[in-house]
């Protein structure tokens, strides 16, 4: 089955919700589903010293993370830090 998860945060953002969605996406992928995550570009709530993704925060990007396709779209800060 093809599944699309639309979420406001996803790793590397450090939030409990982003970690839970990643676990869900990975589990569904391991069960044979085609999982795509649509999320915001990571620019907030990053691990201390993690500046590797802030340069991409103003661009659309697509990555394959394990069996999960992750699409990131630029946005302003939509939740409190």
C-alpha positions in Angstrom: 0.0 0.0 0.0 1.2 3.5 -0.7 1.1 5.8 2.3 1.7 9.5 2.7 2.4 10.9 6.1 2.1 14.7 6.3 3.8 16.1 9.4 5.1 19.4 10.7 8.4 17.9 12.0 10.6 15.0 11.2 14.2 14.1 12.2 16.7 15.7 12.5 14.4 18.0 14.4 14.5 17.0 18.1 10.8 16.6 19.1 9.1 13.6 20.5 6.5 13.7 17.7 9.2 13.7 15.0 10.8 10.6 16.6 7.4 8.8 16.8 6.6 9.5 13.2 10.0 8.3 12.1 9.4 5.0 14.1 6.0 4.7 12.5 7.3 5.3 8.9 10.2 2.9 9.4 7.8 0.2 10.8 5.4 0.6 7.9 8.2 0.5 5.4 9.5 -2.7 6.9 6.1 -4.3 6.6 6.3 -3.7 2.8 4.4 -0.4 2.4 5.7 2.4 0.2 6.0 5.2 2.7 6.4 8.9 1.8 6.8 11.6 4.4 5.9 15.2 3.5 7.3 17.6 6.1 8.9 21.0 6.6 12.6 21.7 6.0 14.6 21.1 9.2 15.7 24.4 10.6 14.4 24.5 14.1 14.9 22.4 17.2 18.1 20.7 15.9 20.5 18.8 18.0 23.2 21.1 19.5 25.9 21.8 17.0 23.9 20.3 14.1 24.0 23.0 11.4 24.3 20.6 8.4 20.7 21.1 7.3 20.0 24.8 7.8 21.5 25.6 4.4 18.7 23.5 2.8 15.9 25.1 4.8 14.9 27.4 2.0 14.7 24.7 -0.7 12.6 21.8 -1.6 14.4 18.6 -1.1 13.8 14.8 -1.4 15.9 12.1 0.3 15.6 8.4 0.7 16.1 7.5 4.4 16.1 3.7 4.5 12.9 2.6 2.9 11.1 6.0 3.5 11.0 8.8 0.9 11.2 12.1 2.7 10.1 15.3 0.9 10.9 18.6 2.7 9.3 21.9 1.9 10.4 25.3 3.1 8.2 27.0 5.7 8.3 29.6 8.5 8.4 28.4 12.1 4.9 26.9 12.4 5.2 25.7 16.0 6.8 27.1 19.2 10.5 26.3 19.6 
